[in-house]
Amino acid sequence: MTPEEAPDAQSRVLPLVSDAGNRQLLGDWIEDHPTYEAVELAESIADTDFDVCIIDKGAFEAHLDALRAKKTAAAPVLLPYLLLLSEDETEIIDTDAGQLADNVVTDTIDEITTLPIQQAELHWRLSALLRLREQSLTSRERERELKRQVDLFEKAQDIADVGAWEYDIDAEENWWTEEVHRIYRLPEETAPSPEEELQYYHPEDRPIITEAFETAVEEGEPYDVEVRLIDAEDTQHWVRTRGEPQYEDGELTRVRGTIQDITERKEREHNLQRIEQAVESASHAIYITDTDGIIEYVNPAFEELTGFTQTEVVGKTPRVLDSGEMSDEYFNELWETLLAGDVWTEEIINRRKNGETYTARQTIAPVTDGDHIHAFVAIQEDITERKEREEKLTRRTEAIDDAPVGISIADPDRDDNPLIYVNDRFVELTGYPREEVLGRNCRFLQGENTDPDTVGRIREAIDAEEPVSVDLRNYRKDGTEFWNHLEIAPVRDDTGEVVNWIGFQQDVTERKQRQEQLEVLDRVLRHNLRNDMNVIRGRAETIQSEASSEVAAAAGAIVEKSDELLGLAEKERQITELLREEPTRTEIEVCERLEQISSRVESEHPEATITVDCSEGVTARATKQFGRAVTELVTNAIVHNDASSPAVTLTVTETDETVRIEVADTGPQIPEMERNVLVSETDQTPLYHGSGLGLWLVNLVITRSNGTITVAENAPAGNIVSIYLPR
């Protein structure tokens, strides 16, 4: 490339010129030139990347140390500097004082030119410097490549333990690489003759190596033998030595070859022979496959276990044993484990040649050579009989372990009759981990409100060694109460002695709650219906005794009160139905359900405005009566609001565990008695006669949905009823 020719890519030029005029001219020239790209000085010269630097005297003096350090750091690659001097500044070259001594200039600057300078000359000088830089880059890459090749050869010798040698037939001289000297444990300056070299081989193997070498020299036949070598330190090795005759102009001139220490391989082969003998006599079935799962070997125990002979299975895959009992996921996981280099140990159900199935404890391990897997070995232990025994025991205990009621067993022979077994349902029912239960008497479930009379009945039955059945208020680990239907029975041995007590626990809290609710419902209905019927009777008497214009009004009152009674009866029916059903909780789309409720209630009360604020996709778990409860709250908020246009807002927020639904209105405060009904703060005593059956319904639905309710005042007026449901 001539200086006039533009390179393929722009070269980065750092114009480091202190003279403002020259800096402007130089910058404009670089910017307009297609060959170069101007580089701005970064925070320092060390942080600036460039291919060539143009400097003047002022910049050179100011940045000498940094420029010299930059050039040194780039070595051996040339980082050229072009110094621009005016005619009256050339004395810098001859100065021999301070930092600007001649050797400093010549060591740092690669080219000096005087100003003024023609643009073509400046381009020519820059191109020449950049060619020198490119040559230095190429030279560095060649040196690196050569170093890599030498290093690769040396590492290949180190890794493979292979040395190279050459014997010159005419000169009768040996040449060895460093690895050959290492194998013989001889200094590198040593060059034994063939006769001396032969003495290092095991006496029994010398005839082998002698015949192979002579055949190569006399007949031109290459050789490859494995023999024993005793090195200069009297240590025996197994080596593999190869020799190949070399010819020049048809004449045999030398023999070249390699020698490799194969001691470890020979030891592995010897170990494999011992392993093969052990495998052949092993009582467990063993088979070996290649990396594709093709069977290469089976031992006699395999033949005995499966009924297949070695001839029948070698060349096939273990699918010949497939019983169809194992899933595709089982085999996928098996192969993922093995190909990752890990050991697989699992039970497997296989099929014998005669069609019978058997269960084996199978361990499969990859056989590796370094990181490379070249085979798999599998060992099968026949555990069919053991599995049959385990299955019998499992069937006997499954009824207890998986029973839908809590089951516990106590030992009366130990102090305080402690529990020695509880099933999973007991743990779920009480909330106590198994390790906190075993070894303790079951009375830890009792608490403040546990009826002492009932506890006394249990104690009396145990003392009398008789079964007993009670409903008992117990406490879970978290302190919550639950009604426990407890049945206890003695377990006797063949002599009739009580050896254990078995207890059955069943949570009947919901049943108890239904009973209590029905009792309250009965009291409320009896009380309210009686009072309201008195009102109806009074109105009827008025109609009967006063045949005047007030008759119509009295009749209207009768109709109004009758409607209320009908509504009360309807709510009573709904609650009764709800109490009769076992609660079933499903996932509901909260926003969609609220929109449906809003639309339906607004159609029934067109004067009202209902706003739903809910993000899409919010779900919660509740019973199917959830919509009925929200409808009741929204309707109550509307009908009890005296405003001409009642407003209700439904707002939904969520956390990781709960969904909160707020029903906010602007009407009058909910009466305290009805509020207590809603949040379950009312004592269910015979003296309670609240009339809010609708709120009873709301409370019941949310409670059976495992939710809670709170009531707060709205600002500036109204109520906020918040429902919390699990997600």
C-alpha positions in Angstrom: 0.0 0.0 0.0 1.4 3.4 -1.0 1.0 6.4 1.3 -1.6 7.8 -1.0 -3.8 4.7 -0.7 -6.4 4.8 2.1 -6.5 1.8 4.5 -9.6 -0.3 5.0 -10.3 1.2 8.4 -9.6 4.6 9.9 -6.6 5.0 12.1 -7.1 6.8 15.4 -4.9 9.9 15.6 -4.4 11.8 18.9 -3.6 15.5 18.1 -1.7 16.6 21.2 -0.8 20.2 20.1 -0.5 23.1 22.5 -0.5 25.8 19.8 -4.2 26.8 19.3 -3.8 27.7 15.7 -1.9 24.6 14.7 -4.4 22.5 16.8 -7.3 23.9 14.9 -5.7 23.4 11.5 -4.6 19.8 12.4 -8.0 18.9 13.7 -9.8 20.2 10.6 -7.4 18.2 8.4 -7.9 15.0 10.3 -11.6 15.4 10.3 -11.8 15.9 6.6 -9.3 13.0 5.8 -11.0 9.6 5.0 -8.0 7.7 6.5 -8.0 9.1 10.0 -10.2 9.5 13.0 -9.4 12.2 15.5 -9.3 11.0 19.2 -10.1 13.3 22.1 -7.8 13.2 25.1 -9.5 11.4 27.9 -8.8 12.0 31.6 -5.2 11.0 31.0 -3.0 9.8 28.2 -3.0 6.3 29.8 -6.8 6.2 29.5 -6.8 7.3 25.8 -6.8 4.7 23.0 -5.0 5.8 19.8 -2.8 4.4 17.0 -0.5 7.4 16.5 0.1 10.7 18.3 1.0 14.1 16.7 2.6 16.4 19.3 4.4 19.7 19.3 7.1 20.9 21.7 4.8 22.4 24.3 2.7 19.2 24.6 5.8 17.0 24.5 7.4 18.9 27.5 4.0 18.9 29.4 3.3 15.2 28.8 6.7 13.6 28.5 6.4 11.1 31.4 2.9 10.1 30.4 3.9 9.6 26.8 6.9 7.5 27.7 4.8 5.4 30.1 2.2 4.8 27.4 4.8 3.7 24.9 6.4 1.4 27.4 3.1 -0.2 28.3 2.3 -0.9 24.6 5.6 -2.6 23.9 6.5 -4.8 22.0 3.8 -3.2 19.8 5.0 0.1 18.4 2.9 3.2 19.5 4.4 5.9 17.2 4.8 9.6 18.1 5.3 12.3 15.5 6.9 15.5 16.8 6.2 18.7 15.0 8.9 21.5 15.5 9.2 24.9 14.1 12.6 25.8 12.7 13.6 27.7 15.8 12.7 24.8 18.1 15.1 22.2 16.7 17.5 22.9 19.5 15.5 20.5 21.6 17.3 17.7 19.8 20.7 19.0 20.8 19.9 20.0 24.4 21.7 17.9 27.0 20.2 19.4 30.1 17.0 18.6 32.1 14.5 16.0 31.0 14.8 16.9 27.3 18.2 15.2 26.8 18.9 13.7 23.4 18.3 10.1 24.6 15.0 11.1 26.0 13.8 12.5 22.7 15.1 9.6 20.6 13.8 7.0 23.0 10.3 8.5 23.0 9.8 10.2 19.6 9.6 8.0 16.4 9.6 10.8 13.8 10.4 14.5 13.9 9.4 17.0 11.2 9.6 20.7 11.0 6.8 23.2 10.5 5.4 24.3 8.2 4.6 21.0 6.6 2.5 20.1 3.5 -0.6 18.0 4.1 0.7 15.3 1.6 4.0 15.0 3.5 2.1 14.8 6.8 -0.1 12.0 5.4 3.0 10.2 4.0 4.8 10.4 7.4 1.7 9.2 9.3 1.3 6.3 6.9 4.9 5.2 7.3 4.5 5.3 11.1 1.3 3.3 10.9 2.9 0.7 8.7 5.6 0.2 11.3 2.9 -0.2 13.9 1.1 -2.7 11.8 4.3 -4.7 11.3 4.9 -4.7 15.0 1.4 -6.0 15.6 1.9 -8.8 13.0 5.2 -9.7 14.5 3.7 -9.9 18.0 0.9 -12.2 16.7 3.5 -14.5 15.0 5.5 -14.6 18.3 2.3 -15.5 20.2 1.4 -18.2 17.7 4.8 -19.7 17.8 4.8 -19.6 21.6 1.3 -21.3 21.6 2.5 -24.1 19.3 5.6 -24.7 21.5 3.6 -24.6 24.6 1.0 -26.9 23.1 3.6 -29.5 22.2 5.1 -29.4 25.6 1.7 -29.7 27.3 0.8 -32.6 25.0 3.9 -34.4 26.2 3.1 -33.6 29.8 -0.5 -34.7 29.5 0.0 -37.8 27.5 3.4 -38.8 29.0 4.6 -39.3 25.5 8.2 -38.7 24.6 9.8 -38.7 21.1 13.2 -40.3 20.1 15.3 -40.7 17.0 18.2 -43.0 16.2 20.6 -42.0 13.4 21.8 -45.2 11.8 24.9 -43.8 10.1 26.0 -41.8 13.1 24.8 -44.4 15.6 23.5 -41.7 17.8 20.3 -41.4 19.9 18.3 -38.2 20.3 15.6 -37.9 23.1 13.0 -35.3 24.0 12.8 -34.2 27.6 9.9 -36.6 28.3 12.0 -39.6 27.3 14.7 -38.5 29.8 12.0 -38.2 32.4 10.7 -41.7 31.8 14.2 -43.1 32.1 14.9 -40.8 35.0 18.2 -39.7 33.3 19.7 -36.3 33.1 18.9 -34.4 29.8 22.6 -34.3 28.8 22.7 -38.1 28.9 22.4 -39.9 25.5 22.7 -43.7 25.9 23.6 -45.9 23.0 21.1 -48.6 21.9 23.1 -51.2 23.9 23.0 -49.1 27.0 19.4 -48.2 26.5 18.5 -51.9 26.3 19.8 -52.6 29.8 17.0 -50.4 31.3 14.3 -52.9 30.1 13.2 -55.8 32.2 15.4 -58.9 31.5 12.3 -60.9 30.5 11.3 -58.2 28.0 14.7 -57.4 26.4 14.4 -60.1 23.7 11.0 -58.5 22.7 12.5 -55.0 22.3 15.7 -56.3 20.7 13.8 -58.3 18.0 11.4 -55.4 17.3 14.3 -52.8 16.9 16.4 -55.1 14.7 13.5 -55.9 12.5 12.9 -52.2 12.0 16.6 -51.6 11.1 17.1 -54.6 8.9 13.7 -55.1 7.3 12.1 -51.7 7.6 9.2 -53.0 9.6 7.6 -50.6 12.1 6.8 -51.9 15.6 4.5 -51.2 18.6 5.2 -53.1 21.8 4.4 -52.9 25.5 7.2 -53.9 27.8 8.5 -53.3 31.3 11.2 -50.6 31.9 13.3 -50.2 35.0 14.5 -46.6 35.3 17.7 -45.2 36.7 16.0 -45.0 40.1 15.3 -48.7 40.0 11.5 -48.1 39.6 9.6 -50.4 37.3 7.2 -48.9 34.7 5.2 -50.3 31.9 5.9 -48.4 28.6 4.6 -48.5 25.1 7.3 -47.9 22.6 6.8 -47.5 18.9 9.3 -47.2 16.1 9.0 -46.4 12.4 11.9 -46.5 9.9 12.7 -43.3 8.0 14.1 -43.3 4.4 16.0 -40.7 2.3 16.4 -41.4 -1.4 15.3 -45.0 -0.8 17.9 -45.6 1.9 17.1 -46.3 5.6 18.7 -43.4 7.5 17.0 -43.3 10.9 14.3 -44.8 13.1 11.9 -42.4 14.8 9.5 -43.3 17.5 7.7 -42.6 20.7 7.7 -43.9 24.2 4.8 -43.6 26.6 4.5 -44.5 30.3 1.4 -46.7 30.5 1.9 -47.9 34.0 -1.5 -46.6 35.2 -3.3 -48.1 32.3 -1.7 -51.5 32.9 -2.6 -51.2 36.6 -6.2 -50.5 35.6 -6.2 -53.5 33.3 -4.9 -55.6 36.1 -7.6 -54.2 38.4 -10.2 -54.8 35.8 -9.1 -58.5 35.6 -9.6 -58.8 39.4 -12.9 -56.9 39.1 -14.1 -59.2 36.3 -13.4 -62.2 38.5 -15.4 -60.6 41.4 -18.2 -59.7 39.1 -18.4 -63.2 37.7 -18.8 -64.6 41.2 -21.0 -61.8 42.6 -24.5 -62.8 43.9 -26.1 -59.6 42.6 -27.0 -59.3 38.9 -24.5 -57.1 37.0 -24.6 -55.9 33.5 -22.5 -53.3 31.5 -23.7 -51.2 28.6 -22.1 -48.7 26.2 -23.1 -45.0 26.2 -26.1 -45.8 24.0 -27.4 -48.4 26.5 -26.4 -51.4 24.4 -25.6 -54.4 26.7 -22.0 -55.6 26.4 -21.8 -57.9 29.3 -23.9 -59.7 31.9 -22.7 -61.9 34.8 -24.0 -65.3 35.8 -26.2 -63.8 38.5 -28.0 -61.7 35.9 -28.8 -64.8 33.9 -30.1 -66.5 37.1 -32.2 -63.6 38.1 -33.7 -62.7 34.7 -33.7 -66.1 32.9 -32.0 -64.5 29.9 -28.6 -65.9 28.8 -25.7 -63.6 27.9 -26.1 -64.5 24.2 -29.8 -63.5 24.3 -29.2 -60.0 25.7 -25.8 -58.8 24.6 -26.3 -56.4 21.7 -29.7 -55.4 23.0 -30.8 -52.7 25.5 -32.2 -53.3 29.0 -35.7 -52.8 27.5 -35.7 -56.6 27.2 -36.5 -56.5 30.9 -39.2 -53.7 30.6 -42.3 -54.6 32.6 -44.3 -51.5 31.5 -44.5 -50.6 35.2 -42.1 -47.7 35.1 -43.0 -44.3 33.7 -41.3 -42.4 30.9 -40.4 -39.8 33.6 -38.5 -42.5 35.5 -36.3 -43.3 32.6 -35.8 -39.6 31.6 -34.6 -38.8 35.1 -32.4 -41.9 35.0 -30.6 -40.8 31.8 -30.3 -37.2 32.9 -28.6 -38.4 36.1 -26.2 -40.7 34.3 -25.3 -38.3 31.5 -24.5 -35.7 34.2 -21.9 -38.2 35.5 -23.8 -39.0 38.7 -24.8 -42.4 40.2 -28.5 -43.5 39.9 -29.9 -45.6 42.7 -33.6 -46.5 42.7 -36.0 -49.4 42.8 -37.3 -50.8 39.5 -39.9 -53.4 38.5 -38.5 -55.6 35.7 -39.9 -58.7 33.9 -38.1 -62.0 33.7 -37.9 -64.1 30.5 -40.8 -66.2 31.7 -43.1 -63.1 32.1 -42.9 -62.9 35.9 -42.1 -59.5 37.4 -39.5 -58.8 40.0 -38.5 -55.8 42.0 -34.8 -54.8 42.2 -32.8 -52.2 44.0 -30.8 -51.0 41.0 -27.6 -48.9 41.1 -26.2 -47.6 37.8 -22.9 -45.7 37.6 -21.1 -44.1 34.7 -17.7 -45.5 33.9 -15.5 -42.5 33.1 -12.1 -41.8 31.8 -11.5 -38.3 33.1 -14.5 -36.3 32.1 -15.5 -38.8 29.3 -18.2 -41.4 29.9 -17.5 -44.5 27.9 -19.8 -47.1 29.6 -22.4 -47.7 32.4 -22.4 -50.5 34.9 -25.6 -51.6 36.6 -26.1 -53.7 39.7 -29.4 -55.2 40.6 -30.3 -56.6 44.0 -33.5 -58.8 44.0 -35.8 -57.3 46.7 -39.0 -58.9 45.5 -39.7 -60.9 48.7 -38.8 -57.9 50.9 -41.1 -55.7 48.9 -43.9 -58.2 49.4 -43.4 -58.1 53.1 -43.3 -54.4 53.1 -46.5 -54.2 51.1 -48.3 -56.4 53.6 -47.1 -54.2 56.4 -48.1 -51.1 54.4 -51.6 -52.4 53.8 -52.0 -53.0 57.5 -50.9 -49.5 58.5 -52.4 -47.5 55.6 -55.8 -47.6 57.2 -54.4 -45.9 60.2 -51.9 -43.6 58.5 -54.4 -42.4 55.9 -57.5 -42.4 58.0 -59.7 -39.3 57.6 -59.8 -38.9 61.4 -57.0 -38.4 63.9 -55.7 -41.6 65.4 -53.4 -41.8 68.4 -52.0 -44.7 70.4 -50.9 -44.5 74.0 -48.8 -46.8 76.1 -50.3 -47.5 79.6 -47.1 -49.3 80.7 -45.2 -46.1 80.6 -45.4 -43.3 83.1 -48.4 -41.0 82.5 -49.8 -43.1 79.6 -47.9 -41.1 76.9 -48.6 -41.1 73.1 -46.4 -43.4 71.1 -48.0 -42.9 67.7 -50.2 -40.3 66.0 -51.2 -40.3 62.3 -51.0 -37.4 59.8 -54.6 -36.4 60.4 -53.9 -36.0 64.1 -51.0 -33.6 63.2 -53.2 -31.7 60.8 -56.1 -31.5 63.3 -54.1 -30.3 66.3 -51.3 -28.3 64.5 -48.7 -30.0 66.7 -45.7 -31.5 64.9 -45.3 -35.2 65.6 -42.0 -34.7 67.5 -43.8 -32.4 70.0 -46.6 -34.9 70.6 -44.9 -38.3 71.1 -44.0 -39.0 74.7 -46.7 -36.7 76.1 -50.1 -37.4 77.6 -52.9 -36.3 75.3 -54.2 -33.8 77.9 -52.0 -31.1 76.3 -54.9 -30.5 74.0 -57.1 -29.3 76.9 -57.5 -25.6 77.9 -59.4 -23.0 79.7 -62.9 -23.8 78.3 -62.5 -27.6 78.4 -65.3 -29.0 80.4 -63.9 -30.7 83.5 -66.9 -33.0 83.8 -66.2 -34.4 80.4 -62.6 -34.9 81.3 -63.7 -36.8 84.4 -65.8 -39.1 82.3 -62.7 -40.0 80.2 -60.6 -40.6 83.3 -63.3 -42.9 84.8 -63.5 -44.9 81.6 -59.7 -45.4 81.4 -59.6 -46.4 85.0 -62.3 -48.9 84.3 -60.5 -50.1 81.1 -63.7 -49.3 79.1 -64.3 -47.4 75.9 -65.7 -43.9 76.0 -67.1 -41.4 73.4 -67.4 -37.7 74.2 -67.5 -34.2 72.5 -64.7 -32.2 74.1 -63.5 -28.6 73.5 -59.8 -28.8 72.7 -57.1 -26.4 71.6 -54.7 -26.4 68.7 -51.1 -25.4 69.0 -51.9 -21.9 67.7 -54.4 -21.5 70.6 -57.6 -21.8 68.5 -60.5 -23.9 69.9 -62.1 -26.8 68.2 -64.7 -29.3 69.2 -63.2 -32.8 69.3 -65.4 -35.9 69.0 -63.2 -38.2 70.9 -63.5 -42.0 71.1 -61.1 -44.0 73.2 -60.9 -47.8 73.3 -58.5 -50.3 75.0 -56.4 -52.6 73.0 -55.9 -56.0 74.7 -53.4 -58.8 74.1 -54.2 -62.5 74.0 -54.4 -62.6 77.8 -56.9 -59.8 77.9 -54.5 -57.3 79.4 -54.7 -53.7 78.1 -51.4 -53.1 76.2 -52.5 -49.8 74.5 -55.1 -47.2 74.2 -56.3 -46.1 70.8 -58.0 -42.8 70.3 -60.0 -41.4 67.4 -60.3 -37.7 67.1 -62.6 -35.9 64.7 -63.1 -32.1 64.3 -66.9 -31.5 64.8 -66.6 -27.8 65.3 -68.7 -26.9 62.2 -71.3 -29.3 63.3 -71.3 -27.7 66.8 -71.5 -24.2 65.2 -74.4 -25.3 63.0 -76.2 -26.5 66.1 -75.6 -23.3 67.9 -76.6 -21.2 64.9 -79.8 -23.2 64.5 -80.6 -22.7 68.1 -80.1 -18.9 67.8 -82.1 -18.9 64.5 -84.9 -20.7 66.3 -84.9 -18.2 69.2 -84.8 -15.2 66.8 -87.6 -16.4 64.7 -89.8 -17.4 67.6 -89.3 -14.0 69.3 -89.5 -11.7 66.2 -92.4 -13.5 64.6 -94.3 -13.4 67.8 -93.8 -9.6 68.2 -94.6 -8.9 64.5 -97.7 -11.1 64.7 -98.9 -9.0 67.6 -98.5 -5.9 65.5 -100.5 -7.5 62.7 -103.2 -8.5 65.1 -103.3 -4.9 66.5 -103.7 -3.5 63.0 -106.4 -6.0 62.2 -108.3 -5.1 65.4 -108.1 -1.4 64.3 -109.5 -2.2 60.9 -112.3 -4.3 62.6 -113.2 -1.6 65.1 -112.8 1.5 63.0 -114.4 1.5 59.6 -113.1 4.9 58.6 -110.6 6.4 56.2 -107.7 5.1 58.2 -108.6 1.6 57.1 -106.5 2.0 54.0 -103.5 3.1 56.0 -103.8 0.3 58.5 -104.2 -2.2 55.6 -101.0 -0.8 54.0 -99.2 -1.3 57.3 -100.3 -4.8 57.4 -99.0 -5.4 53.9 -95.7 -3.8 54.7 -95.2 -5.8 57.9 -96.2 -9.0 56.0 -93.5 -8.3 53.4 -90.9 -7.9 56.2 -92.0 -11.2 57.6 -91.7 -12.9 54.3 -88.2 -11.5 53.8 -87.3 -12.7 57.3 -88.6 -16.2 56.5 -86.6 -16.2 53.2 -83.4 -15.4 55.0 -84.2 -18.1 57.6 -84.6 -20.6 54.8 -81.3 -19.6 53.2 -79.4 -19.9 56.5 -81.0 -23.2 57.2 -80.0 -24.5 53.9 -76.5 -23.2 54.4 -76.1 -24.8 57.7 -77.2 -28.2 56.3 -74.5 -28.1 53.7 -70.8 -29.0 54.2 -68.8 -26.0 53.1 -67.0 -26.4 49.8 -64.5 -23.8 48.9 -63.5 -23.0 45.3 -61.4 -20.4 43.6 -63.5 -17.4 42.4 -62.8 -14.5 40.1 -63.4 -11.7 42.5 -63.7 -8.8 40.1 -66.0 -10.6 37.7 -68.3 -11.7 40.6 -68.4 -8.1 42.0 -69.3 -6.7 38.6 -72.2 -9.2 38.3 -73.5 -8.3 41.8 -73.2 -4.6 41.0 -75.2 -5.0 37.8 -77.9 -7.0 39.4 -78.4 -4.8 42.4 -78.4 -1.6 40.3 -81.1 -3.1 38.2 -83.2 -3.6 41.3 -82.3 -0.2 42.7 -81.9 2.1 39.8 -81.6 5.2 42.1 -78.3 3.8 43.5 -74.8 4.1 42.2 -72.4 1.2 42.7 -68.7 1.6 41.9 -66.3 -1.4 41.6 -62.6 -0.7 42.0 -60.7 -4.0 41.3 -57.7 -5.1 39.3 -58.2 -7.8 36.7 -57.2 -11.4 37.7 -57.7 -11.2 41.4 -58.8 -14.6 42.8 -59.8 -15.8 46.2 -61.1 -19.1 47.8 -64.7 -19.0 49.2 -67.9 -21.0 49.3 -70.4 -20.7 46.5 -72.6 -18.5 48.7 -70.0 -15.7 48.6 -72.0 -13.7 46.1 -75.1 -13.9 48.3 -73.1 -12.4 51.2 -71.8 -9.5 49.2 -75.3 -8.9 47.7 -76.7 -8.7 51.2 -74.2 -6.1 52.3 -74.6 -3.9 49.2 -78.5 -4.1 49.4 -78.5 -3.2 53.1 -76.2 -0.3 52.4 -78.7 1.0 49.8 -82.0 0.4 51.5 -80.8 1.9 54.8 -79.5 5.0 53.2 -82.0 8.0 53.3 -80.2 9.8 50.4 -82.1 10.1 47.1 -79.1 8.6 45.3 -77.3 6.1 47.6 -73.7 5.4 46.7 -71.8 2.2 47.4 -68.1 1.5 46.6 -66.6 -1.9 46.3 -62.8 -1.8 46.6 -60.5 -4.9 46.2 -56.9 -5.1 47.4 -54.6 -8.1 47.8 -51.6 -9.3 49.6 -49.6 -12.5 49.2 -52.0 -14.5 51.4 -55.3 -12.6 51.5 -57.8 -10.6 49.4 -59.6 -7.7 51.0 -63.0 -6.6 49.8 -64.3 -3.3 51.2 -68.0 -2.4 51.0 -68.2 1.4 51.7 -71.4 3.4 52.0 -72.5 6.9 53.1 -75.6 5.9 55.1 -76.2 5.8 58.8 -74.1 3.8 61.2 -74.8 0.1 61.5 -76.4 -0.4 65.0 -74.1 -1.9 67.5 -76.1 -5.1 68.0 -76.2 -5.8 64.2 -72.5 -4.9 63.9 -71.7 -7.5 66.6 -73.6 -10.0 64.6 -71.5 -9.2 61.6 -68.1 -9.6 63.3 -69.1 -12.5 65.6 -68.9 -10.5 68.8 -72.4 -11.5 70.0 -72.7 -14.0 72.8 -75.3 -16.5 71.8 -77.4 -16.5 74.9 -81.1 -17.1 75.3 -81.5 -13.3 75.9 -80.2 -12.3 72.5 -83.0 -11.3 70.1 -81.3 -9.5 67.2 -83.3 -9.2 64.0 -80.4 -9.0 61.5 -80.8 -12.3 59.9 -79.2 -11.0 56.7 -76.1 -10.1 58.7 -76.1 -13.5 60.3 -76.1 -14.9 56.7 -73.1 -12.8 55.7 -71.2 -13.8 58.8 -71.9 -17.4 58.3 -70.9 -17.4 54.6 -67.6 -15.6 55.2 -66.8 -17.8 58.3 -67.4 -21.0 56.3 -65.1 -19.5 53.6 -62.3 -19.3 56.2 -62.6 -15.5 56.1 -63.1 -12.7 58.6 -65.1 -9.5 58.7 -64.4 -6.1 60.2 -66.6 -3.0 60.4 -65.3 0.6 60.6 -66.7 4.1 60.2 -66.5 5.8 56.8 -65.5 9.5 56.5 -67.3 11.8 56.7 -70.2 9.4 57.2 -71.2 5.8 56.6 -69.7 2.4 57.1 -66.8 0.3 55.7 -67.4 -3.4 55.9 -64.2 -5.3 55.1 -64.1 -9.0 54.1 -60.8 -10.9 54.2 -60.6 -14.1 52.2 -57.6 -16.5 51.7 -56.1 -16.6 48.2 
